[in-house]
Amino acid sequence: LLREYERVLCNVVANVGVDLYGACKFDHIHGLLSFVPGLGPRKANNLKQSVARIGGAVSSRRSILAKRLLGPIVYNNSVAFLRVRAIDELQDHQIHPLDDSRCHPDVYQRNKWAVKIAVDALELGDSAAGDNDEYAISAIRDVMQNSQNEVERLYNETKKEWENVYGPTFVVDSWEPRTSVPTERWRDKVEELDLETFAEMIQQSGLGKWLSHLNMVKWEYRLPFQDPRKPMVPPTGETLFRLLTGETDATLCPGKEVTGKVMKNGDFGSQVKLEGDVPGFIPLRNLADDHVESAEDIVQVGTVVTALITQVKMEHMCVDLSLKKEDFTKKSSEWERPQSLPPLDDHFDRAAALTIDEEKDKERESRLDALRLTIGSSNLGDGETGADGQPVRRSGKVTRRACAHPAFRNAKHDEVDRELNEAGDAMVGEALIRPSNKSCDSLAIHWMVRPGCIKVIEVLEQDKDTDASIGNKLIIKKEVYGSIDELLGRYIAPMNDRVEEVLHHRKFLDKMEDEIDTKLETMKRAQPQGVFYFICWSESYPGYVSLRFIMSKTPRHHTIGVSPEGFVWGPKTYSSMDRLMNDFKKNPAGPGAKLQSNRPGGSSSSMSSRTTGTGVRTDDSNRQSRWGARSNAPPSRWGNSIPPPMPPPGPPPNFAPPPGQPPTFAPR
């Protein structure tokens, strides 16, 4: 990036040149010398010190080399970008006019091609192009004055022609004589010369190709060291509005419907924030068709409204809006067209436009009935009846919602999934909400469980004002939420906590189900008496956990659901994964399934100690568990692998007594 900055600065300095006297005298200009092609910070500093040593002023480019301010190679590379201008300190010196141009000294001092062009243009004869510098400088000045007068004449003619057609709207900065003026319109003396033939003669003489330099001499006579940059123009209100909001007259124009959120109610109206953070304002007179005493009577702070644009005030960075039914029933052709947009041509199909307006009017009328934007006799928002006294009936169609929540999208299923997937890991654990396609009274939550896995959750809406509004009650499996924020806080946030618990569980493997089954089979062959199990993400059901285990030869699995209350296994919900694992060890078949006993008299199998044939009791606590090695236990929270002291031993957690029987203990 720094190298690109340096290249840009070098290009700009090469285009405009550097005043050698000013750069060596003033510190705020001296930095430009470092970006002169052929120089650098070290050479620029040496040049400044050398110029200061000889008095601080240089009378010509030739003196830079004569006084050894620069070496021959550095001089040849950089001298064309160093400007020697007429100043008070050089009043007694004759300044060469081309020393303040882009022409290299090889063109007008070493080979004198520029002098030849000036003399031939003035028709002074070949004798005038000799070694007399004063005469050559005088000829160059006369040609430059003639060419600059021609530039002024062409400018005045172009401006006059423009204003005759378009009025007084001519912009000086847009006039570029190099490209906008045809060659045949130039009448200066330099244009009469055939520079291409002159360049061929020079090339045939064995002196090289000089056509590009000769053309540069011609344009430097006309526009010496012209700055190609356009002058800085203070931005107008329209420009500022476009830069700050990204909106133009084509995107925000009178008659367009916009959606915004009421931010503040005042004495004169309501302040609204539109999409894109564009400020809007609804005056009191535009809040309703009837007289309005206070904005609070119509809209409340935080309400999402759909309004019409009546005026775009770019100078004030604001958009005037209206909620009046009268404005909503206007046709698009009745609104004033912005002057910045091109006018409609004579071939515009107005009949087709009227047909489109009629279709939009019908659609708008049905939407108005749904949104109930009017008050008084036609106000459908204050009660449950319309203007005719009949109960308000909703359309029952899936429609876009007037919701400004940052997690809400008026988009399709694929569009929301694409947005989540494109964001990658940054959206893991986040949720986006959209209108469901199933009915007008439901939403769909797209919850990103992990990268590439999105779970869709249906939300039932109740107590809706209109088809375009969000229900005041949001229901998921009989649990009621009052808003989208509450839905995200009480439903999605706990689910993310459950996901974190799964990811950090000692039995979790971030692998495919087939890979885990292969691992289980390998462990079973190594230890046939053991029962091995792991958990992973389910491939068939997004957002579910797969508990995979092996007891005989074939791996099996249970699907575990994730809910805000915990982990769901069959009819039971567990507050933690460890509690679920304990139940799994007691009964691998699942909650509610009949326990299987490996030997008759199941109570004897639940004893923690056994008696041998000699009557000596042996403790089985040191025997390896059939559920895997005991060394697989997670490290202690106290920093070592030794667990804290346990209470006196009772029945082992791996073997529970049959339902309805008290636990049995080993005899002492």
N, C-alpha and C positions, 0 to 999 in steps of 0.2 A: 504493500500500500504506500509506503514512504517513497519507493522508487517511482510509482505512478504519479505521486504529487510532484516529485522533482521534474518528471518529464513534462507535466502540464505547465509548471512554472517556466521551464526552459522554452517551451513553445510560445507562451505568451510574451516573454521577454524578447524572443526573436522576432515576433510580429511587431512590437511597438518600439523596440530599441531602448537604449539606456543613455541618458544625458551624462557624458563623462564628467563634466565639471560639477554637476549637482550631486552625482553619486560619490564623488571624492570629497565633497565639502560637507554634505549633510548626512548624518548618521542614519536617518530614517529612510534614505534612498540607497545607501551604500549596499544594503542586502541584495539589491537587484544585480549587482556585478557578479555575485556568486553563481547566478543562473544564466549568465551570458555563455552561449555555446563556445567552447574552447577555453573558457576560464573555469575557475572553481574557487572555493573559499580561500585557499592559500594564495593563488595567483591574483585574485581580486584584492586581497589585503596588501600584497606587494605593490600592485598597481596604484592603490590609494596612497601608500607611503611615498612612492616614487613621484607621483604628481604633486604631493605636498612639498617634496624636497625641491622641485623646480619652480615653486611659486604658486601652485594650486590651480593653474589654468593651462590648457593645451590649445594652441591656435589652429592646429590642423591634424588630420589623421596621419599625415606623413611625418609629423614631428614625433609621434608616438614611437616610431621605429628609429627615427634619426637620433632621438635622445635616449634610446635604449630603455624605454619604459616597459617594453615587452620584447621577448625574443622573436626571431623571424617566423618560426612555425606558429607560435601562439598568436602573433600579430596577424598572420595570414588567415587563421581560423576564426578570429573574433572581431576583427576591425570593422566588418560590415554591420555589426550590431551596436557599435559605439558611435554615438552622435556627438558631433562638435558643433555647438550652436553659438550664435552671436550673443555675447554678454558684455556688460560694461567694462570688465577687465580686459577685453580684447578689442576695444574701440580702435586702437592703432594698428590692428592687424586686418588683413583682407581674408575673410572667411570664404572658403570654397563652398558654393551652394550645394554641391553633391556630397560634402562631408556630413550633411544632415539628411541623408537619404539612405536607402537600402543598397545602393550601388557599391560594389567593392572597388577599392582604389585601383585595382588592375584594369578596370574598365575606363576610367577617366584620367588616370595619372600615368600608369605604365604603358598602356596601349592606346589611350586617348580615343577609344571608340565613341565615347559620349561626346567628346569635343567635335569629332567628325560629324556626328548626327546633328548637332546644333548648328555647325557651320553650313552644312548642306541644306538644312531646313531654312536657314536665313539667306541661302544663295550668296554666301560671301566669297566663295572660291576656295581652292585648296590651299592657297598661300596663307589664309587666315588660321589654318589649323596647325601652325608651326609651334615653336617653343615659347611663344609669347603667352605667359600664363594670364596676364591681365586681360588680354584680348579674348582668350578662350573663356575666362570666367564671365566676361561681359556678354559673350554670345550665349552661354548657357543660361544666364539670368534672363536674357531677352526671350529665349525659347520657352523657359519655364513660365514667364509671365504670360506669354501668348497662350500656352496650353491651359493655364489656370483660368484665364478669361473665358476660354472656350467651355471649361467645366461649369462656370457660373452661368453662361448663356444656355447651355443644355438644361441645367437645373431649373432655370426660370421658365423655359419652354415646357418642360415636363410638368411642372407644377400648374401652369396655366391650362394645359390640356386636361389634366386630371380634374381641376376645379370646374371646368366647363361641363364635364360629364357627371361628376359625383358631388359637386359642391365643395365647400371649404373643409375638406377632410384629408388633405394631403399630409402624409407623415414623412418628415425629413429623413428619419432613421431608416425607413424602408427603401430609400432611393440608393441603388448601387450602380454607379456609372459603368463599372467594368462589365456588368451582365445585363442591366436594364436598358442600356443605350446601344442601338445597332451601330455597326461600324460605319455605315454610309452617312450617318448623321454627324460624325466628327469632322470638323473643318479646321482644325489647328494645323500648324505647319509640319508638325512631326508626322501626322497621319498621311501626308503626301509622299513620304519616303517609303521606298520598297526595302524594308529591313531584311526580308528573306533573301533577296538577291545579294544584299550587302553581306549577310552571314555566309552565303555560299562562296563569295569571293574570298572572304577571310579563310574559310576552310580549305579552299583550293590553294591558298598561299602556304598551307601547312601550319597555320597558327591555332588550329583547333576549332571546336564548335562553340559559337558565341550567340546563337539566335535567342536563347532564353535570357541571356544578359542584355541583349539589345532591346528585347521587349520590356524588360524591367526598367531600362533607362527611359523608354517612352512613357511608361506609367509613373515613374518617379518625377518626370518633368511635369506631369499633370497633377499628381497627388503625392507630393514628397512625404514619405514615411506616414502615410495615412493610417490611422488607428482602425483596424478592422472591427474592433469591439463597438457595440452599440452603446450610446450614452445611458447612464442609469436613470430610469424613469420611475418616479414614486408610484407605487401600486395604487390603483384606483379602488373604490369600494367593491366593485364587481370582481376585480382580481383578488383582493383579500378574501372575499367571501368564497371564491372558488378554491383558493389555496388552503384555507382553514377548514372548510367543510367538505370539499370535493364535489360540491353540487354546482350545476349550471342552470341556465334557463331551460335547457332541454330536460333536465331531471326534476326541477322544481319550478312549476309554472302555475298560474291561476287555473283553478278548476280540477286540480289533481287531488285525489284522496290520499291522505297520509295517516299514519297511526303514531300516537305519542302518549306520553304519561304526564299527567298533571303534577307539576312540582310545587306550585304555590298559587294561592288565591289572594287577590288584592282588591282594592276599591274600584279598579278600572277594568278588571278582567282576570283571566287565568293564564299563568305561565306554563308552557308545555315544552317538554323535551322530546323532539322527534327522533326517529331512527338516524344514527350517525351523529347524535348529540347536537343536532341543529336546534337552536332555540326558536320557539314559537310562542305566539301570544293570541289569545282569544278575547277580544273586547266584550264588554257586557252586552252590547247591542247584537253581537253575533252568537251569543250563547243559546238563544232560543228565538222563536218567531214573536213571542209576546214580550211584554216588558219584564225585565229582570232587575230585582232590587240588589241581590248579592250573588256572587259567583258560587258561594257555598250552597245555594238553593238548587243548583244544576249539577255541578260536578264536585267531587271531593278530592283532596290531595291523595295521590297514589292511584287514582282511577285511570285506566287506559281508555282513550277515546279515539275514534276515527273521525277526522274532520276534513274539510275542504280548504285548500289554499286560496285565499282571496288576493293576496299581494305579497310579493317577495321584496323586502326592503334590504337590499344588499349593503347599502351605506350604513344601516343600523345593525347589520348582522342579525336579522330577525325575519320571521315569516308570520304574516297575519293569517289566522285561521277562522273558520266559521263552523258552527253546528246547526245553523238554521236549515229548516226543511226547504225553505224557498231556494237556498243556494244548492242544495242537493238535487233539486228537480231541474236545475238549469242544464241545458245541453252544452256540450263541450264547445260548439261553435259560437256560443254566446259569450264566452270568456275572452278577455283581451289577449291577443297573441303578443308575446315579448318581441320587442323591436330587434333584439340581437339575433333572433331566428330568421332564416331566409323566408321571404314572402311566398305565399302559395302561387304557383304559376297558373297560366290560363287553362292548362290541360288537367287541372285537379278535378277529380270526380266528386262533385259536391253531392250528387244524388246518393252515391255509395256511402259518403260520410254521414248523411242524414239517416240512412238505414242503420248504420252502426250505432249512431246516437240513440235511435229508438230501442235497439236491443239492449244497450247499456242502461237506458232509462228503466226498462222492465226489470233488469237485474238489480238496479239500484233501489227500485221501489220495494222489491222483496227483501233486500238487505236492510232497508230502512225499517220495515216492519219488524225485522228480527232484532235490530239494534235499539229500536225505540228511542230515537234521538230527540223527539219533540216533547214539549210540555203542554200543560193546559188540557184542552179538550182532545188534543192529538197526542198527548204525552203517554207513552206506553211504558214508561219506566217508573212512574209513581205508584202504580197499582197493578193488579192482575187483569184488568180489563182494558180494551181498546176504546177507540173513539165511538164505536157503536154500542158500547156496553157489553159486548160479548167477551168471553174469556180469551186471553191471548193464546194463540196456538203457534207453536214453533214448527219450523219447516221439517225437522227430522232428518236433514241432510248433513253429511259430513262437510264442514266448512272450515275456512281459516279462522284462527283464533286471534282476538285482539289482546295479545299478551306481550309485555315488554320484558319478561323475566330473562336474564342472561342464559338460563339453561333451557329455554323453550325455543323450538324451531318449528316454523310452519313449512315443513318439508316432508318428503316421502321416506319410506323405510330405507331404501338404498342410499339416499342422500345423507341421512343421519349416520348410518353405518360407515359410509365413506369418510365423513368428517371425523369420526372417532378413530378409524383405522389410520388415516393420514396423519393424525396428531401423534400416534405411536404411544410410547411409554408415558408421555405427559398427561394423557387422558385416562390412564388406568385408575380405577376407583371412581371416576366421574360418571355422571349420568346426564343424558339429554332427553327432553320430553317433546313429543310431537302429538298431533291429533291422530287418534287411532282410525284405521279404515273400517273397523267393524261396525261402529255406530257413532252417532253424533254426541253420545253421552259417555265417551270413554277416551282415555289417553293411553299412550304407549311410552313406557320408560325404556330407554336403551342404556343399560348399565354395562360398562366395560369392566369385566371381572379381571381379565389379564390381557396382555397383548394378543390380539387376534381372536378373542373370545368375548362376545357381546350377548348378554341375556336380555330379552324383551319381556317386560312385565306390564300386564294390562291393569289400568286404573279406571274404576267406575266413577262417573261424575254424577252428583246430585245437587239439587237446589241451584240450578243454572238460571241466570237472568235471560240470556239470549243464546242462540246457537254459536255466536262468535265469542262468548265469554267462557271463562274457566269456572267450573262448578265450585260452589262454596264448600262442598263436601267432596273429598276425594277418598275413595274406599278401595282398599286392597285386602281381600280375604277378611271381611268384616271389621277391619281396623279403619277408623275414620281419621282423616287428616284435614286440617283447615286451610292449608295453602301449599303451594309448591315448595316453599322454604321448609315448612314443617315436614313435608313428604321426604325431602332430601335429608333433613336432619334426623328424623326418627326412623326412617326405613333404610335409606341407602347407607348412611354413616355406620349404623350397627352391622350391616351386611359387610362393609369393608373391614370392620374389626374381626368378623368371623373369618374372612379370607386371610387376614394376617395371621390369625391363630392356626389356620390350616398350614400356611406356608412355613411356619416356625415349629410345627409339631415334629417330634423325633421320628415318627413313622412316615412322614411325607417324603415322597420321591417325585421330583419333577421330570417324569418320564412318561412314555406312552404306555397304554395298558398292556399291550403285547410284550413289551420289554419287562414290565413288572411280573407278568405271568411266567415268563422264562426264568426270571430270577427266583421266583418262588419254587418252581420245579427243581431248579438246581439246588437250592437250600434243602428241599425235602429229600432229595436223593442223598445228600450228605448226612442228614439227620432224620431218619424216617419217623422217629417218635415225636418230633416237634411239630408244632402248629405255627406257621409263619404268616404274617400279614403285613400289608402296607396300605397307605392311602395315596391317592393321586387324583387328578382332575378327570372328570368323566368326559369321554370323547363324544358320547351320544347326546348328552344333555348339558348344554352350556350352563355354567354356574353351579353344577352339582359336583359332589365328591364321590369318588368310587373307592369303596373299602374292599380290597382284594386279598384273599386268603386261600390257603391250601391246607386240607386236613387229611385227604387220602392221596389220590394221584392227580386229580383234576382241579385246577384253580377255580375258585368261585368268587363272586363279588356281591356286594350290596351297594345300592345307590343311596347316598346321604344328601338330603336337601339342606340348603343354607337359608336361614330366616333371621330377622332381627332378634328374635327371642333365643336362638341357638341353632343347634343342628337337629334336623328332623330325620328320624329313622323309623319308618313305619308309622304307627300311631303315636309314638312318643317323641318329645322334644327335649333335648339335653342342653344344659347351659354351657357345657364345655365339651371339647373333643375327648378329654380324658375320661369323663363320666360315660360317654358313649362307648369308649373302648372297654371300660370295666364291664358294662353290660354285655358287650360282644364276647368277652372272654367267658362270662358265665353261661351265655347261650348264643353260640355262633349262628343259630338258625334265625335269630331275630326276635324282637319283642313280641310277646304273646304266643310264641311257638312252644310246643311241648318239649321239656327238658329230656335229654337222652341220658340214660344211665348205662355205664359200661359193665356193671356187675350187679347181681341181686343184693337187696339190702343196701340201698343207696346211702343210708346213714353212715355205714362203715367207711365209705369212700370219702366222706367229708372230714374224717378225723385227721388231725395234723400230726399224729404220731401212731406208730404201729408196734405190736408186740410180737417178738419172734417166738419160735418153738420152745426156747429155753425160758420164756417168761421175761426176757429182758426187753425193755422198751427202747426203740430207736427213733430218733427225730428225723423227719423228712425235710426239715427246713433248708438243709444244705443241698438237697437234690436239685438238679437243673430243671427249670420249668419247661414244660412241653410247649410253651408259647414263645420260646426263644431264650437265648442266653441272658443271664441277669446283667451282664456287662453292657447291654444295650441301653440301660437306663440313662437318662440325661444327667449331666453333671449337676451337682448341688448348687443351689443359689448362694451358698456360703463360700464358693470358690474352690471346692474340691469335689472329688467323686464319692466321698463318704456321706451317705445320707444321714440326716439328723436322727436322734434316738426315736424309736417307734414305741407305741404303747404295748402292753403285754399281748403276746400273740393270741389271736382267736382263730376262727376258721380262715384258711388261706383265701385271698380275694379271688383266686382263680376258680374255686369250687364253692358254690353257694348251696345251702340246704334246699330241699324241695319246697315249693310254695306251700304255705300253711303250717310248716313245721319250724320249731325253734332251732337255732343253731346248736350244733353239738360240739363239745370240747373234749379233748383227750384227757383220760384219767391221769391223776398225779401219782 
